[in-house]
Amino acid sequence: MRPPTSLPIPIFLLLSLSCLTPLTSALHFYLESTEMRCFVEELPSSTVLEGHYRALEWHPGQNAYLENPSLGIQVDVEEVQSGHSVVRTLGPSDGRFTFTSHDAGDHSICLYSNYSSSTSSGSPHIKLYLEIVVGSSKPDIEKDRSHVSNLAAKIRDLNGRIEEIRREQQYQREREAAFRDLSESINSRAVWYILIEICVLVGTCFWQLRHLKAFFREQTR
């Protein structure tokens, strides 16, 4: 049973994200053997967070912080809004923890030692180094290859469609050119037909006038 702990201390780890490198933050702090230290990290959904910690215990005889094999670190991670426990593990004094956020929002990361008020003598001081990397994950080569293959297939499909569109446009241009030539030919024929019709009408009128003139001459004799 853990004793009452200190209030969580929110920190904001480097707000600028890089597209090529994960967000990294490293710090160290001091705590008592029965003290819990918490941090709040805001994460997008489906984001990988990897933490690396290293705990050293104060040895008054040597006046230095040294490693202690019996010292363990408990790591508790939970979603602040829902209270869902994401990680709950007890590791050695030098260890790692990794989790993937399910929902976007604040995540509480708490660390404390495996000492308790009944087992620790003199409440030893602990120096804890903590490094948090947001967005780090092992590359899935097969998934990347599959993703690239899918992209290549989509690009080939798009290129095929573009080529079909180009052929269709070329065919439409050829049809437009043929239709334009046919229209010009019909218009030209129509003009010649009208000219011929005019000539026929003028010739007919001239012949009729001449015939009538000859008819009236014969009538007047």
C-alpha positions in Angstrom: 0.0 0.0 0.0 1.6 3.3 -1.1 1.6 6.2 1.3 0.1 9.6 0.3 2.1 11.1 -2.5 3.0 14.5 -3.7 0.7 16.3 -6.1 1.3 15.6 -9.9 3.5 18.1 -11.5 2.5 18.9 -15.1 5.2 19.5 -17.6 5.0 20.4 -21.3 7.8 18.7 -23.3 8.9 20.8 -26.3 5.8 21.9 -28.2 7.4 21.9 -31.6 7.1 18.6 -33.5 9.5 17.6 -36.3 8.3 15.5 -39.2 11.6 13.6 -39.4 12.6 13.2 -35.7 10.5 12.3 -32.6 9.9 14.7 -29.8 12.5 14.1 -27.0 12.7 15.4 -23.5 15.3 14.5 -20.8 15.4 15.7 -17.2 16.4 14.6 -13.7 14.8 15.2 -10.3 15.1 14.1 -6.7 12.6 12.3 -4.6 12.3 10.5 -1.3 12.0 6.8 -1.2 8.2 7.0 -0.4 7.5 9.8 -2.7 5.7 9.6 -6.1 6.4 12.0 -8.9 4.0 12.5 -11.7 4.1 14.2 -15.1 1.3 15.0 -17.5 2.0 14.5 -21.2 -0.5 15.5 -23.9 -0.6 13.0 -26.7 -2.5 12.6 -30.0 -4.3 9.3 -30.5 -2.3 6.3 -31.7 1.0 7.9 -30.7 4.0 5.8 -29.4 5.7 7.1 -26.2 8.9 5.5 -25.0 10.5 6.3 -21.6 13.9 5.5 -20.2 14.7 6.0 -16.6 17.7 5.5 -14.3 17.5 5.7 -10.6 20.5 6.3 -8.2 20.4 6.1 -4.4 22.2 8.4 -2.1 25.0 6.7 0.0 26.1 9.0 2.8 29.2 6.9 3.5 30.5 7.6 0.0 28.8 11.0 -0.3 27.5 10.1 -3.8 24.5 8.8 -5.7 25.1 5.2 -6.6 23.2 2.3 -8.1 21.4 -0.1 -5.8 20.4 -3.5 -7.2 17.5 -3.8 -4.7 16.1 -0.5 -5.9 13.1 -0.8 -8.2 11.0 1.8 -10.0 7.2 1.5 -10.4 5.8 3.1 -13.5 2.0 3.9 -13.7 0.5 5.5 -16.8 -3.1 6.3 -17.1 -5.4 8.5 -19.2 -6.3 11.6 -17.2 -9.8 12.1 -18.6 -11.0 8.5 -18.5 -8.8 7.1 -15.7 -7.9 4.1 -17.9 -4.7 2.4 -16.8 -2.3 2.2 -19.7 0.9 1.0 -18.0 1.5 -0.5 -14.6 4.9 -2.1 -14.2 7.7 -2.5 -11.7 11.1 -2.5 -13.3 14.8 -2.3 -12.2 16.6 0.9 -11.3 17.6 1.2 -15.0 14.7 0.4 -17.3 12.3 1.4 -20.1 8.6 1.5 -20.7 6.6 2.0 -23.9 3.0 2.4 -24.7 0.7 3.6 -27.5 -2.0 6.2 -26.7 -5.5 5.0 -27.6 -7.3 8.3 -27.3 -6.0 11.9 -27.7 -5.5 13.9 -24.5 -3.5 14.2 -21.3 -1.7 11.1 -20.0 -0.4 10.9 -16.4 3.1 9.3 -16.0 3.9 8.5 -12.4 7.2 7.1 -11.0 8.1 5.9 -7.5 10.4 3.5 -5.9 9.6 0.0 -4.5 10.5 1.2 -1.1 7.8 1.7 1.5 7.8 3.3 4.9 8.1 -0.1 6.6 11.0 -1.4 4.4 13.1 1.7 3.9 15.5 2.8 6.6 16.2 6.4 7.0 14.1 7.3 3.9 17.0 7.3 1.4 17.1 10.0 -1.3 16.8 9.0 -4.9 18.0 10.8 -8.0 16.0 9.8 -11.0 17.0 10.5 -14.7 14.1 10.4 -17.1 14.1 10.6 -20.9 10.8 10.6 -22.8 10.6 10.2 -26.6 7.2 10.8 -28.2 6.6 9.4 -31.6 9.3 6.8 -31.7 8.5 3.4 -33.0 10.3 0.6 -34.7 9.9 0.7 -38.5 7.6 -1.9 -39.9 9.6 -2.7 -43.1 6.9 -5.1 -44.5 4.2 -2.6 -43.8 6.2 0.2 -45.4 6.8 -2.0 -48.5 3.2 -2.8 -48.7 2.3 0.8 -48.3 4.8 1.8 -51.1 3.4 -1.0 -53.3 -0.1 0.3 -52.7 1.0 3.8 -53.6 2.8 2.6 -56.7 -0.3 0.7 -57.8 -2.5 3.7 -57.2 0.0 5.9 -59.2 0.0 3.4 -62.0 -3.8 3.4 -62.0 -3.9 7.2 -62.1 -1.3 7.2 -64.9 -3.5 4.8 -66.9 -6.6 6.9 -66.3 -4.7 10.0 -67.4 -3.6 8.2 -70.5 -7.2 7.2 -71.3 -8.3 10.8 -70.8 -5.6 12.0 -73.2 -6.7 9.4 -75.8 -10.3 10.5 -75.4 -9.4 14.1 -75.7 -7.3 13.3 -78.8 -10.3 11.4 -80.3 -12.7 14.2 -79.5 -10.3 16.7 -81.2 -10.1 14.4 -84.3 -13.9 14.2 -84.3 -14.2 18.0 -84.0 -11.8 18.4 -86.9 -13.7 15.9 -89.1 -17.0 17.6 -88.2 -15.5 21.0 -89.0 -14.3 19.7 -92.4 -17.7 18.2 -93.1 -19.4 21.4 -92.1 -17.2 23.5 -94.4 -17.7 21.0 -97.2 -21.5 21.2 -96.8 -21.4 24.9 -96.6 -19.3 25.1 -99.7 -21.7 22.8 -101.6 -24.7 24.8 -100.4 -23.1 28.0 -101.7 -22.5 26.4 -105.1 -26.0 25.0 -105.2 -27.5 28.4 -104.5 -25.3 29.9 -107.3 -26.4 27.3 -109.7 -30.1 27.7 -108.7 -29.8 31.4 -109.3 -28.2 30.9 -112.7 -31.0 28.4 -113.6 -33.7 30.9 -112.4 -32.1 33.8 -114.4 -31.8 31.6 -117.5 -35.4 30.5 -117.1 -36.6 34.0 -116.7 -34.6 35.2 -119.7 -36.0 32.3 -121.8 -39.6 33.0 -120.7 -39.2 36.8 -121.5 -37.8 36.0 -124.9 -40.6 33.5 -125.7 -43.3 36.0 -124.6 -41.7 38.7 -126.7 -41.7 36.5 -129.7 -45.3 35.4 -129.0 -46.6 39.0 -128.8 -44.8 39.9 -132.0 -46.6 37.2 -133.9 -49.9 38.3 -132.4 -49.5 41.8 -133.6 -48.9 40.9 -137.2 
